[in-house]
Amino acid sequence: MDLQLKDHVALVAGSSRGIGNAIAQGFLEEGARVVITGRNASSLEATQNELSGAFGEERVLAWQGDLSKADAPTAVLRATLDRWGKLDHLVANVGSGRGRTGWELNSEDWRTLFETNLFTSAHVVDSLMPHFVQSGHGSIVLIASIAALESLPAPLPYSAAKAALVSYGKNLARAVAAKGVRVNCIAPGNVLFPGGSWDGHLKVRPDEVKRYIDAEVPLQRFGEPKEIADLAVFLCSDRASFLTGGCFVADGGQTRSM
């Protein structure tokens, strides 16, 4: 299917590896131009070289830095406009489930995971929204988690922060719809990629992880980054022009409450 994204410009936050990397590649495969970001300079450079080699360096812009910093999103936008003169799509692939489990937590446990999984995404969106509103169009995809939707053995602050992200996205969608901006969330399940959390779990306790996947995921396998990427790219396209305020689950059938 041609998603009619040729020459569109997409910013994919957190795109040096894993799901974000796959989303950036998905946009490029559809003919778009892509801004990739990451905090680790060497990892981002490797991704830039890989994508530029496959799709042309004129279609890839890399920005290295921490998007939680006050002026960082504005700096990314400025670099994007300097290069291509516009920005059409934002995918906020920001977050981490790494944190202490159980209920005996302190304020730092909560602050860290809310900063990582809610505040940074909101900060990026808040900074870029005036551009989308002024342009009269734009699509935003927030990467949440199925931990936002029902009880799972994830850190409590992570689940709560991702639930807040979904609520933020749904309410934001109503606020900006009349401005021509669409906002949707994706709630991935267990996605496996090198260097990701499940990759680490498999190396430490492979038999336990396999039993968990077999018991909890009806398809009895991990998701692949490309499977999340295909959904994200579709949601940004005009093929999804009537979709806003949604939270789309991609988890192999794991969730029961949706």
C-alpha positions as a printed Julia matrix, in Angstrom:
258×3 Matrix{Float64}:
   0.0     0.0    0.0
   1.3     3.43  -0.95
   0.87    5.59   2.15
   1.53    8.75   0.11
   4.3     9.97   2.41
   6.82   10.84  -0.29
   8.77   13.96   0.71
   6.95   14.27   4.03
   9.22   15.08   6.97
   9.01   13.01  10.14
  10.8    13.44  13.46
  11.28   10.14  15.27
  12.45   10.73  18.83
  14.54    7.94  20.29
  15.42    6.34  16.98
  18.99    5.09  17.3
  17.85    1.5   17.92
  14.88   -0.8   18.45
  11.35    0.4   17.76
  12.41    3.97  16.96
  14.99    2.78  14.46
  12.38    0.61  12.75
   9.91    3.52  12.6
  12.52    5.77  11.0
  13.25    3.08   8.43
   9.52    2.63   7.82
   9.12    6.31   6.95
  12.13    6.18   4.65
  10.74    3.13   2.85
   7.63    5.21   2.12
   9.69    7.99   0.57
   9.69   10.36   3.54
  12.59   12.32   4.99
  13.44   11.58   8.59
  15.03   13.26  11.59
  16.52   10.71  13.97
  17.52   11.49  17.55
  19.4     9.82  20.35
  21.51   10.61  23.38
  24.36    8.22  22.57
  26.54    9.78  19.87
  28.15    6.58  18.61
  24.88    4.67  18.4
  23.18    7.55  16.61
  26.07    7.87  14.15
  25.89    4.16  13.36
  22.15    4.45  12.7
  22.65    7.54  10.55
  25.26    5.74   8.46
  23.06    2.68   8.08
  19.98    4.62   7.01
  21.9     7.06   4.81
  23.57    4.15   3.05
  20.25    2.51   2.32
  18.12    5.55   1.5
  20.48    8.44   0.76
  22.1    10.91   3.11
  19.95   13.74   1.72
  16.91   12.1    3.38
  18.34   11.58   6.87
  19.12   14.2    9.52
  20.62   13.15  12.86
  20.31   15.22  16.04
  22.2    14.09  19.11
  21.11   15.19  22.57
  18.68   14.85  25.46
  15.15   15.88  24.5
  14.15   16.35  28.14
  16.31   19.5   28.27
  14.45   22.8   28.1
  15.55   24.03  24.67
  16.26   20.68  23.0
  12.98   20.16  21.09
  13.14   23.72  19.75
  16.69   23.08  18.59
  15.61   19.93  16.75
  12.75   21.8   15.09
  15.07   24.62  14.04
  17.53   22.15  12.52
  14.69   20.39  10.68
  13.28   23.61   9.24
  16.74   24.77   8.24
  17.25   21.52   6.34
  13.83   20.87   4.81
  11.59   23.83   5.62
   8.81   21.86   7.24
   7.85   19.15   9.73
   4.79   16.97   9.14
   4.94   14.16  11.7
   6.24   13.45  15.19
   6.7    10.03  16.74
   7.58   10.32  20.43
   9.3     7.02  21.06
  10.47    8.0   24.52
  10.61    5.87  27.63
  12.08    3.04  29.62
  10.63    0.33  31.86
  13.83   -0.08  33.8
  13.1     0.59  37.47
  12.45   -1.04  40.81
   9.47   -3.37  41.05
   7.3    -3.99  44.1
   5.51   -1.43  46.25
   8.37   -0.27  48.48
   9.36    2.72  46.38
  10.57    6.22  47.07
   9.95    9.59  45.44
  13.02    9.25  43.24
  11.69    5.98  41.78
   8.49    7.79  40.81
  10.14   10.97  39.61
  12.63    9.19  37.36
  10.1     7.0   35.56
   7.54    9.79  35.18
  10.24   12.06  33.77
  11.29    9.39  31.3
   7.89    8.05  30.28
   5.55   11.06  30.47
   7.18   14.43  31.02
   9.73   14.21  28.19
   7.13   13.22  25.6
   4.81   16.01  26.76
   7.7    18.48  26.67
   8.53   17.56  23.07
   4.9    17.74  21.99
   4.33   21.07  23.77
   7.4    22.54  22.08
   6.44   21.4   18.56
   2.68   21.89  18.71
   2.79   25.62  17.78
   4.51   24.64  14.53
   1.86   22.04  13.69
  -0.96   24.43  14.57
   0.54   27.21  12.47
   0.99   24.77   9.58
  -2.63   23.66   9.88
  -1.72   20.0    9.82
   0.34   17.39  11.61
   0.22   13.9   13.04
   1.64   12.83  16.38
   2.13    9.28  17.63
   3.02    8.59  21.26
   4.59    5.24  22.11
   2.97    3.95  25.3
   2.8     0.33  26.56
   0.27   -2.35  27.39
   1.42   -1.77  30.98
  -0.72    1.37  30.74
  -3.85   -0.67  30.17
  -3.91   -3.49  32.7
  -2.02   -5.12  35.53
   1.39   -6.49  34.55
   4.59   -7.23  36.5
   6.13   -3.91  35.49
   7.38   -1.19  37.86
   4.39    0.68  39.29
   5.68    4.14  38.29
   6.26    2.93  34.72
   2.71    1.6   34.39
   1.24    4.75  35.92
   3.31    7.06  33.72
   2.38    5.23  30.52
  -1.29    5.28  31.57
  -1.0     9.02  32.04
   0.61    9.28  28.59
  -2.37    7.54  27.0
  -4.78    9.86  28.81
  -2.7    12.86  27.77
  -2.8    11.78  24.14
  -6.55   11.18  24.08
  -7.34   14.53  25.66
  -4.79   16.39  23.55
  -6.35   14.92  20.42
  -9.67   16.57  21.26
  -7.98   19.9   22.0
  -6.12   20.16  18.68
  -8.39   18.33  16.24
  -9.93   21.54  14.91
  -6.39   22.81  14.2
  -5.77   19.94  11.77
  -3.52   17.96  14.13
  -4.1    14.3   14.91
  -2.77   12.53  18.02
  -2.73    8.78  18.61
  -0.98    6.31  20.91
   0.44    2.86  20.31
   0.63    0.39  23.18
   3.2    -2.27  22.24
   3.46   -5.55  24.05
   6.67   -7.53  24.37
   8.99   -6.43  21.57
  12.39   -8.07  21.19
  15.43   -6.3   19.76
  19.18   -6.28  20.5
  19.98   -4.24  23.59
  16.36   -4.03  24.69
  15.01   -5.11  28.06
  13.69   -8.45  26.79
  17.02   -9.18  25.17
  18.6    -8.78  28.6
  15.98  -10.96  30.3
  16.47  -13.72  27.74
  20.2   -13.8   28.36
  19.72  -14.15  32.13
  16.69  -16.47  32.39
  15.68  -17.82  28.97
  13.49  -20.7   30.21
  11.45  -18.44  32.51
  10.94  -15.88  29.75
   9.81  -18.54  27.27
   7.27  -19.89  29.77
   5.96  -16.37  30.34
   5.55  -15.64  26.62
   3.92  -18.99  25.93
   1.47  -18.54  28.8
   0.62  -14.84  28.43
   0.8   -14.13  24.69
  -1.71  -16.07  22.56
   0.54  -15.83  19.5
   3.33  -17.28  21.7
   6.1   -15.05  20.41
   7.68  -11.64  20.82
   6.75   -8.75  18.62
   9.24   -7.33  16.13
  10.12   -3.62  15.91
   8.93   -3.51  12.31
   5.45   -4.61  13.39
   5.17   -1.55  15.63
   6.79    0.62  12.98
   4.26   -0.32  10.31
   1.43    0.77  12.58
   3.13    4.05  13.52
   3.82    5.01   9.92
   0.26    4.14   8.89
  -1.18    6.29  11.7
   0.83    9.25  10.46
  -0.4     8.88   6.89
  -3.55   10.3    5.32
  -4.8     6.72   5.05
  -5.51    7.16   8.78
  -7.03   10.63   8.4
 -10.12    9.77  10.5
  -8.1     8.25  13.33
  -7.31   10.5   16.29
  -7.51   10.09  20.04
  -6.98    6.35  19.79
  -4.74    3.92  21.6
  -3.84    1.04  19.31
  -2.67   -2.18  20.95
  -0.04   -4.35  19.27
   0.7    -7.21  21.66
  -0.04  -10.59  20.08
  -3.34  -10.76  21.98
  -1.86  -10.44  25.45
  -4.17   -7.8   26.91
  -7.54   -8.97  28.15
  -9.16   -5.71  29.16
  -9.33   -3.99  25.78
